[in-house]
Amino acid sequence: MKPNFFSLLILLILISISSSAQTATLKGVILNENNIPIQGANISYNDSGTQSDKNGVYQLSIPANQEITIHISHISLKNVQFVINLEENQEYELNPVLKTDVEQIGEVIISGRERKIVEGITTLDPETIRTTPSANAGVEGLLKSLPGVSSNNELSTQYSVRGGNYDENLVYVNEIEVYRPFLIRSGQQEGLSFVNTDMVRNVDFSAGGFQAKYGDKLSSVLDITYKRPTRLGATADLSLLGGSVSAEGISKNKKLAAIVGVRYRDNSLLVDAKNTETNFQPRFADVQTYLSYNFSSKFELGFLSNLALNTYDYEPLTEQVNFGTLQTVQALTVRYDGQEKDRYETYFGALKGTYRANDNLTLKLIASGYHTQEQEHYDIFAAYALGTVNTDIGSENLGEVEFSEGIGSQLTHARNDLDALIYNLEHKGTYVADQHQFDWGIKYTSEDIRDRLQEYEIIDSAGFSIRPPVLDFVNDQPYTPFASPIVPFTSVRATNSTKIDRISGYAQYSIRSNIKENEIWANIGVRAHNWNIYGNTVDSSDSQIVFSPRAQVAVKPNWKSDMIFRLSGGVYHQPPFYRELRDSLGVVRPDVKAQQSIHIVLGNDYSFSMWKRPFKLTTELYYKKLTDVNPYTIENVRIRYRARNNAEAYAQGVDLRLNGEFVPGTESWVSFGYLKTEENIDKRGYIARPTDQRLKIGVLFQDYVPSIPSLKMYLNMVYQTGVPGGSPSYADPYNFQTRLRDYRRADLGISYVVVDQNKRLRQGHFLNKFRELYLGFEIYNIFDNQNTITNTFVRDAASRRQFAIPNYLTPRVFNVRLGMKF
């Protein structure tokens, strides 16, 4: 089977096909000044065109990846003309308002991608996100193929960017900041990404040097825009891991538009393939709604909501992990008793009002609320044995443990409960005058967090209870008896009631102009953030405030080569959130300062043609200097902060991405990233940070068979060098700088399009009722690489040694998918 499979894979990758015309879609609703739909308006380009129907709705297919001049006209209304350049398969919604005079307006250039390029923003195609195979399907699965974005865990939607940790990334949906659960503690225990790809219209991502209008985080911004439907429709995507369905529609008067998405996912297929035999049922479900109502041509009200329920019933049974060298293979065998029951419920709702006072001024008011109730309850007893493995190839007992050198047991207990309520009220404004743009905003946030943390760990080896290695106690067991009372190896007990009030705001100015024949764009702005921490169990702190000036400049020289040069940077602060205030013992420290980072990013975009097809090479050099750093450790994907600003750090590197039509009509890319990030704790010298991912190579490749264009392939590959493997409890990280093995993963998806807009079956066929219908299969980790997320440190009192046992991730897994649109 393997030779046939790899032959097919190589064949698909090496396919070379002839070019064909690719299209994009322009659609929307045409209205007059009284917000009444216009019937019979002409929408045309060259010799092609269409007319709006009785509801003012139109849809027009246009050539992709080239500038097209669109004309919109009506016999009694003002004509509109603009230039648009869309990507292949992109859908762009434009709802023009035609005025009641007959003057021809000046030409308008619509090129959203060009504007984002000069701002250093990467735009991802939502359709590519939906079709690209990934064990954790969604936006984050595609982000991990970009340079500068790292993750060594396919079971988690969390990611680090340019040396930052998982808490340093901003996520917005329709300009509304969204939050993640607090108690996430392992890659197996993480639910769905907040972003529902069935509802997405646009995805923008910035890996650093972003504008002042974005919030107070150190690393990145993921800016999502949900679509406003223009027609009645539905989608469904089903697989062995779960499924999603969505429905959308618009009222007859085009004022009310709604889209609802429901998702369900069961990761049992993935975790059952791991080397731990368990009864594990990780189940995630959520419902999202986005409603928008146009009260008039000037005022629109939007409503975004999300209800998510994640449950985990975990009962480990047995496990065997082989490790060591070829000459000396050792094994850790474990038998478990007990179980873990976790539950996360999150509720999110937001209202956004947009008032377009005139063509120049836009005002927005956003109110949102986030409520999460989370619990982690577990009691797990593990009896383990360390032994040597039979490596005699001719032996009947090959691979079995021959002799146990040390035995022991471990009991872990937790009763962690958290209830958090967060409110936001924000105003934003934009004023545009010719080539000038002013943006401003102010935001109030109230956070009320109630937390109970109760964890302990007891370790026993050869009948001796291992005590924590505190400095005033020398543990010489089992050679010297110790008569003191038995204490847990680790014990954390805390109850906190913490409230945080925040006021933040920004102001920025942008200009687009020319210097001689060279185009230039510049942005300058500043953010301010003030916060105060208090509560029943917390000593009130003095109010703290930080200022973050930022600037960007981009130049497009008048050269034959199509190039854009960018320089961006500034000061970025991350005022502490609750998790950053709580130290490893559960104590909330209100005097923790905001971490500070100085960004400098130099970028270049070079657009060119190769094989008569468009390509673009993006290069960015960056340097980040961090002060007042709050050191942390990572246990799987759980972050534990020291809640002290006792370190400084830096991150430096280079990111390159070549994207274009390696195969005509499809977008693929190859990305490369080099990163070095180190920290200096208490002035002891620089060591690697937990996210020090030195080398990263990512590939996204799309292809299809020339003679059967409906048969498509998607290949998502990532190679990353290993990150530091962490350290055991109470250990000094300066003594544990060994790294995990390199992370190598390739996910393959092959699908067959039965029906779409360009492929219809014979007249009257029942499958023509679908707008789109495809089926396919996916193979995750096709080369079956043994990747690791972290180490488990096993202590043996008999030999007085400590072993780093790797925790392996998922092996090769097969999945089947069925997708449809109505």
N, C-alpha and C positions, 0 to 999 in steps of 0.2 A: 504493500500500500504506500509506503513512504516514497519509493522512487517515482511512482505515478503522480503523487501529490506534488513533490518538488519539481518534477518536469512541467506540470501544469503551471506552477508558480513562476518558474523561469520563463516559460513561454509567454505568460501574460505580461510579465515585466518587460520583455524584449519586443513586444508587439510595436510595430511602427505603422501608423495609419495615415491615410491621406487627409488633408484638411477639408473641413466642411463648414458651411455657414452656421454661426452660433448666434443665438438671439437672447434678448432680455425683454422684460415686460414693463411697460408704462401703464399705470391704471389710476383710477380715482373717480371723483365726482366733480362735475362742473356746475358752479352755482353763480347766481347773479348777486347784486349788492344787497338784495333782500333775503339772501340765503335760500332762494328757491331754485331747485334743480332746473337746468336748462336742457331741453330736448333738441336734438338736431344740430348741436355744435359740431363742427368739423375739426378733427384732430389728425394731422397729416405730416408726412415727411416725404421728400422726393415725389414719387408717383404713387405712394401707398398711404392709406389712411383709414379712418373709421369715423363713426358718428356716435354721439352720446344718445342713450335711450331715453325713454320717457321719465326715468328717475335721475337723469343726468350722469349715469354711470358709463364709463368707457374703459376699454382695455385695448392696448395696441402693442403688437410685437415689433421690436426694432432691432437692427443689428447691434451686436455687443462689441465692446472694446474699441469703439470709434465714436468720434463726435458726430452727433446727428442733430440737425436743426428741426425743431418741432414747431408747427404752426397750429394755433387754436383760434378758430374764427366763428363768428355768427353774424347773420345779416344785420342785426340791430344792435350789436354790442361791440365793444372794443376788442381788437385783435391782440393776441399774445404770441410772442415768438421767443424761443429760448433754445439754447444748445445744451444737450445732455450727453453724458458718456457713462454708460452702465457696463457692468461686468456680465460675463456669460451667465445666464440663468438668474440674474438678479431681478427682483421685483421692486420697482420704485413707485411709491404712492405720491401723486401730485393732485391736489384739489384746488384748482385756480378759481378765483372770483373775477368774472368779467364785468367791467363797468359799462355804463350806458352812454359812452361817447365813442366816436369812431376814430380817435387818434391812435396811431400805431405806437406802442411803447418801444423803448429802446431794448436792445438785445440783452438777455439775462443768461449768464453762464451757470449752469447747474453741474457742478463737479464736486460732490461731497468728498470723494476720495482724495482729490487734490488738496482740499482744505485740511483733511486729516493728516496727509503726508507731511505738510509743512509744520504741523503741530506735533509730529513724532508719534502718531497714533496708528496702530495696526488694526485694520478692519478685516474681520473674518466673515465668510459667507455662511449664513444660517443653514443653507441646504447642505453644505459640506459638513457642518457640525452634526446634522441629523444623520448623515449617511456614513461618516467615518467610523470604522470599528474601534471600540474601546471597551474594556471591561467595566469602566465607569463612564458610560455614554453621556455626552453632554458637552457643554462649553469647555469645562476643565479638561476633558479628554483630549481636545484639540489644542488647547493652550500648551499642554505639556510637550508638544512637538515644536514649539517656538523656541528660539534661542533665549537664554536668560531665565527660562521658566523650568524649574526642576521639581521632580517628585519621584521617590523610589518606592511608591506604594500604589498599585493599581486599584486597591480597594478603597482608596480615599479620594475625595474631591479636593483635598487641600493641596496647596502648592506653594513653593517658595520662589521668590524672584530676586535674582542678583544678590544672593547672600542673605536676604531677609528671612524671617520665619513666617509661619502660617498666619499669625495675627497681624501682619503688616500689610495686608492687601485690602483695598477698598472695593466694594461691589455696589453698583447702583443699578436699579431698574426704573426706567422712566424718571431719572434724576432723584429717585428715592433711595436712600441708603438702606441696605438690608443687612441682617445680622445672622451669625451662626450660633448653634448651641454652645454652651459653655463647657459641659462636662465630657465632651468627646475625648475618649482616652485610648482608642486603638483603631487601627485601620479596618478591622472587622466590624466596628461599631460606629458606622457613620452612614447617615441616611442619604437621601437624594440631594443633589445640588438644588439650591433655591431656584435657579433659572430653568424654566420649562422651555425646551427648545421648540416645541410645537407652537409657542406663542411669540417667538422672537422674530423681529423684523431686522434688527441691526445689532452688530456686536463690535465694540471698539475696545482696544486694549493698549495701555501704556505701561511700559516697564520701568519708567523713571523719568525724572525731569518734567513732570506734568504741571499743569497750570494751577494758579491759586484757587480757582473755582472748585477744585476737587479737595476733598477733606483732609484730615490730619492723620495720615499714615505714612510710613517711611518708604514703602517699596513700589506698589503698583496700583493701577486703577483698571477695573473691568466695568465698562459702561454699556449696559444693555438697554435696548429700546424694544418694548412690546408693540406689536402691530395693531393698527385700527382697521378692522375688517371693512371691506367694500362690497362684500357679497355674502350669501349664505353658503356655508361649507362645513366640512368635518374632516378629521383625520384620525387614523388609528395606526398604532405600531405595536405589534405583538411579538414576543420572543419567549424563549425558555426562562429568561430572567425576569419576566413580568411584561408590562405593557403600558401604553399611554393612549388616551383618547382626548380629542378636543373638538369643540364645536364653536362656530363663529357666525355672526349675522349682523345685519344692519336694518334699521327700521325703514319704512317706506319713505318717510320724509328726510332720511339720511342724518337725522339728528342723533339718534342713539345707536351706538355700536357696542358689541359685546363679544368677548371670547372667553371660554372656560376650558380649562385643562385639568384632567385627572390622571394621576400616575400611580402605578403600583410596581414595586420591585421586591424580588426575593433573591437574596444572594446565596441561597443554599447551594446552588449549582457550583459556585465558585469556591466556597469554603469547604464543601464536601470533598473537593479534589486535593485539599492540603494534606500534609503528613500527620495531622492530629485527627484522630478518630473522635468525632463529637456528634452529639445531638444538638444541632445549632440551627435556629430559625431566625435569621435577621430579616425582618420585613419592614418595608417603608411604604408609606402612602401619603399623598398630598393632593389638595384641590386648590387651584388658583383661578382667580377671576380678574379680568381687566375690563372695566366699563368706561365708556366716554360718552358724554352728552354735550352737543353743541347748542347752547341756549341761543346763540346768535353767531354771526360771522366774527364777532370779537371775543366772545367768552366761551370757554370749554371747561367742563369739569370731568376729571378722571378719577376712578376708584380702582385701587389695586388691593387684592386680599390673598392671603395664603393660610391654609390650615394643614399642618403636617403632623403625622403620628408615626413614630419609629419605635418598634418593639424588638427586643432581643431576648431570646430564651436560649441560654448557652449551657450545655452540660458536657464537658470534656470527659472522654473515656480513657484513651491510651494515646501514647505518642512515642516515636523513636526517631531520634535525629542523629545521623552519622556525621562526624566532623574529624578534623585532624589532617594528616598527610597521607600520601600513598603508602609510605612505609609503616606508619602507625595510625591506623584508623580506630577511632574511639566512638562510643555511642552513648547517648543519654536516653534511657528508657524511663517512661513516666506512666504511672497509673493514677488516675484522678478519681476523686469523689467530691460531690457537691455540685453546685450550679450557680449560674449568674442570671439575674433578671434585671434588665435595664429598660428604661422607657423615657422617651423624649416627646413632649407635646409642645408645639410652637404655634402661636397665633399672631398673624400680622395683618394690619389693615392701614391703608393710607388714602387720603383725599388730596388731589392736586387740581387747583384752579389756575387756568391760564387766561389772562386778559390781554388781548392785543389792542392796545389803545389806538394805535395807528400803524402805518407801515414801518415806523422807526422804533416804537417803544413797545416792549412786551413785559408784563408783570406776572409773577407766579407766586402762589401761596400753597405750601405743602404742610399737611398735618399727618403724622403717622404714629402708630402704636405697635409695640412688640411685646408679647408675653410668652415666656417659656417656663415650663414645669418639667424638671428633669430629675431622674433618679438612677443611681447605680448601686445595686444591692447584690453582693455576692459573698459566698463562703465556699472556697475551693481548697481541698486538701490534695496535695500531690506527693506521692511516694516515688522517689527517683533512685536510679542506680547508674553509676558511671562504670563503664566496662570497655574491654578491648573487643574488636570485631574480627571474626575469622575472614582473612583475605586470601586463603588458599583457593585458587581457581578450581582445582579438581576436587575440592571437599564437598560433601553433601550439605555441610552446615555453612556454606559460603554466605556471608552477610549477617550471620547470627552472632549474638554476644557470647563470647567464650567464657569470660571471667569478669565478675564485678569487682572493681577495685575500691569502690566507695559507695555507700548508700546514705540516704537521708530523706527528709520530708520537709514540706513547706505548707503552711496554712496562711492563706490570704483572706482578709475579711474587709468588707466595706459596707457602709450605710451612708451614702452620699446623696443629699437632696438639695436641690436649688430651685428657687422661684425668683424670676427676674421680670421686672416691668419697666419698659423704656418708652418714653414719650418724646416726640420731636415736633417742633413748630418752626417753620422756615419760610423766609421770603427771599425770592430771587428776582432780579431785574436785568433786562438787556436793552440798551439803546444803541441803534445803528444810524450813522449819518455818513453817507458816501462810503469812504474807505476806513472810517473810524468805528470802533465798537467799544462800548463800556458795559461791563458786567459787574454786578454787586450782589451781595446776599448777607443775611444775618439769620442765625439759627439758635434756638433754645432747646436744650436736651435735659430731661429729668430721668435719672436712673435709680431704681429702687430694687436692691438685691438682697435676698434672704438666703443664707447658705448654711448647711450643716455638713461638715466634713468629718468623717469617722473612718479611719483606715488603720489596720495594723497587719504586720507580717511576722510570723514565727518560723524560724528555720532550725531544724534539728539535723545533726549529722552524726551517725554512729552512736546515737544515744545521748548526745550532748547538745544542749541548747546554745546556739551561737548568739552572743550578745552583740549589740551595736558597737562598732570600733571607735568609741569616743576616746579623746586624748588622755583622760585621767584613769583609763583602765586598760591594762595589758591582758589580752585574752590569750592564755597559754594552754587552753584546753586542747586535747584531753590529757596533756602531760602533767598539768598541775590542777588539782581539784579546786573548784570555786564554790563557796557555800552561800553566796548571795542569792536573793530571790530571783527567779526567772523573769526576765522582761522581754517584751517583743523586740525583734531585730529592728523593726521600724514601727512607729506609732504616731499617728496624727489625729488629734481631736480638736475641733474648733466649731463654734457657732457664731456666725457673723450676720449683722444687719447693717448694710452699708447703703448710703444714699450719696449720689453725686449730681450736682447741678452744673451745667455747662452753658456758656454763651460763646459762640464762635461766629466769625464773619469774614468776608473777603471783599476786595475791590480790585478790578484789573482793567487794563486798557489795551486794545489791540489796534494795529494799523496795518494796512496793506497799501504799498505804494511802489514807485519805480525810482531807481537811481540810474539815470541815463536809460539804457535799454535793459537793465537788470531788474527783475521783480524782487521785492523784499517784503517780508511779513515780520512783525515784531509784536511781542506781548510782554507786559510788565504788570505785576500785581503783588499783593500782600495779603496774608491771612493772619488772623489773631484768634487766640483761644484762651478762655478763662474758665477755670473750674474750681469747685469747692467740694470737699469730702467731709461727710459727717454721718452719724448713726448712733444707735443705742449701744453698740459694742465697739465703736470706733471713736478715738479721740478726735475732735474736730481739728481740722488743719487750716492753716492760713491759705487764703485764696492765692492761686498761682495763675500766671498769664505768660504766654509766649507769642512771639511775632515771627512770621515766616515770609520773608520777601522772596519772590521768584521771578524769573524772566526767561523768555525764549526769543530767538531770532532765526529766521530762515531766509536764504537767498537762493534765487534761481537765476544763474548767470545766462546771458544771451549767447550761449555757445551752440555749436552744432549738436553736441552731445546733450541729452536731456538729463540734467543733474540738478539736485536740490541739496544744499548744505544747511545743516541745522546746528545750533549751539543753544543748549538750555541748561538750567540749573537754578540753584538757590538754596535756601535753608528750609528743611522739612522737620517738623516736630511730630511726635506721637505722644500726646498726653495719655497717662496710664488708664487703661480700662480695668475692670474689676480683677481679671485674672493676673494682670501685671502688678496689682497692689497686694495680692495674697502670696505670701512666701511659702516655702516648702513645708512649713509646720502649720499652715492654715491661718497665720496671723496676718491681718490686714494692716499695712503700713501706709498711712495717708500722706506721708511726707515724700513719697516717691516722686521724682521729677519726670518731666517729659524727656524721652530720648530724643536726641538731636542728630540730624544727618545733613551734611552739606553735599549736594549732588552737582556733578559736572558731567554733562553728556554731549559728546560731539558726534553728529550723525551725517550720513550721506546716502541719498537715494539716486541710483543710476538706472534709468529706464532705457532699454535698447531692444533691438530686434535680433533674433537668432533663429535660423531655419524659417525665416519669414513669419515668425510668431513673436508676440510681446513677452518680454522678461524684465524683471527688476531685481537689482542687487541692493540690499539695504545693509549698511555697516554702521555700527555704533560703538564708540569707545566711551567708557564710563569710569568714574571714580567717586566713591562715597567715603567721607570721613565722618565717623560716628563718635559722639561724646555722650556722657551721662547714660551709658549703656546699662540696661538691666539684664544681667546674665541669666541664662536659662539652660535647662537640659530637656531633651526630648525622649520620652518613653513611648515608643511606637510613634503616634502623632500627638501624644499628649504633652503639652508644654508646661513645665514647672519653672516659675520665675524665682529668683532670689529676693526680689522686691528691694533691691539695693542698686543705686546708680554708681557702682564701684568698678566700672570697666570702660575702656575705650576700644574702638574697633575701626576697621576699614574694609572696603570691598572694591576691587578693581577687576576689569576684564574687558572683553571685546565680544560683540555679538554680530554674526553675519547670517543673512537669509537670502537665498536665491529662489525666487518664485516666478512661475510663468507656465506657459503651455508646453511642457515637455512632450505631452501628447496633445495634438490639436484639439481645441475645444474643452480641455480640462485644465484645472489649475493644480499644480503640484509644487512642492518646495523642498529644499534641503537647507537645514539650519545648523550652525556651528556656534558654540559658545565656550569661552574660556573664562573662568572665574577663580579668584583667590580672595578669600575673606578670613581674617584673623581677628582675635580680640586679646586684649591685655587686661587681666583681672588683677586688681590690687597692685598694679605695677610690677607684676612678677615676670613679665615677658609675654610675647605674642604666641598664641597657640591657635589651631584651627577652630573656627566656630562650628557648631553642629550642622550647619547647612553649607559647608565648604565643598561644593560640587565643582571640582576643578575643570572637567572636560565634559561637554555635552554635544551630541550629534543627534539631530532629529530629521526624519524623512516622512513626508506625506506624499504618496504617489497614487494617482488616479489613472485608470486606463480602461479601454473597452476593445472588444474584438472587432476588427474592421468589417468582416462579413456579417457579424451579428452585433450591431451597435447597441442593442438592448442588453447585452451581456457585459456587465461592468465589474471592475475590480477596484478595491480601496486597500491600500497598504499603509499602515502607520507603524513606524519603527523608531526606537529610541535607544541610544547608548549613552550611559553616564558612568563616569568613574565613581568609586565608592566614597561615601561620606564617612566621617568619624562614627565609630560604632557605639559611642556612649560609654558610660561608666556605671558601676554598681552604686547602690545607695551608700551615702556617707563618704564616697570615695573622692579623691582629689582629681579633677579632670586633667590636671597637668601630668598625671601618671598614666592616663588612659587615652592615648592618641592613635591607637590602631584604627584602621578603616575597614568598612564592610567591603565585600567583593563588588566588582563592577556590576551595574544594573544594565541588563540587556533584554530587550523585549520587542517583539514584532507581532502585531495583530493584523489579520487578513480578513477582508470581507468581499464576498462575491455575490452579486445580485443580478436578477433578470427582471427587466421592466416589461410587464405584460401589456400595460396600457398607460399612456400619458397623453399630453396635449398634441404631441407630434406623431403618435402611433395609435391608430384606432383599428379595431377589428372590423369584420364585415358588418354591414348595416343590419341593425336589429340584434346584434350579439349582446347578451346580458352583461358582459364585462364592460361594455361601453358606458354603463351607468357610473363607472368610476372615472374620476378625473385622472387619477394615477393609481396604479396597482403594481407592486413589485414584491418579489420573494427572493430570499437568499439565505446564505449561511455565513457564519463568522467563526474564525478560529483564533482564540486568544493565546498569546505566547506560543506561536506555531513551532518554535525551535525548542520548546520545553526547557528554557533556562531556569536554573535554581537561583532566583533572586532573594535577597534578604532585606528585611526592613530594619532590624536592630539585633542586638545580642541579649540573651538571657545569661546572667552571671550565676553559675552554680558553685557553691562553696563546699569543699570537702575538708572536714576537720582532721581526718586521718593523715592526709598528705599535706595539709595546710596550704593547699593550692586553690586557686579560683579559675574556673574554666569559662570562657566566653562561648556560649552555645548559640549558633545563628538561628533566628526565627525566619523560616522560609515563607515565601509568598506563593501565589497560585501557580500550578503547572499548566500544561496545555489543557484548554477547555473548549468544547464545541458548542456553538449556539445557532439557533435557527430564528430567522426574522421574517415577518410578513408586514408590509406597510401598504397603506391605502389612503386616498383622498377622495372626498365626494364633492 
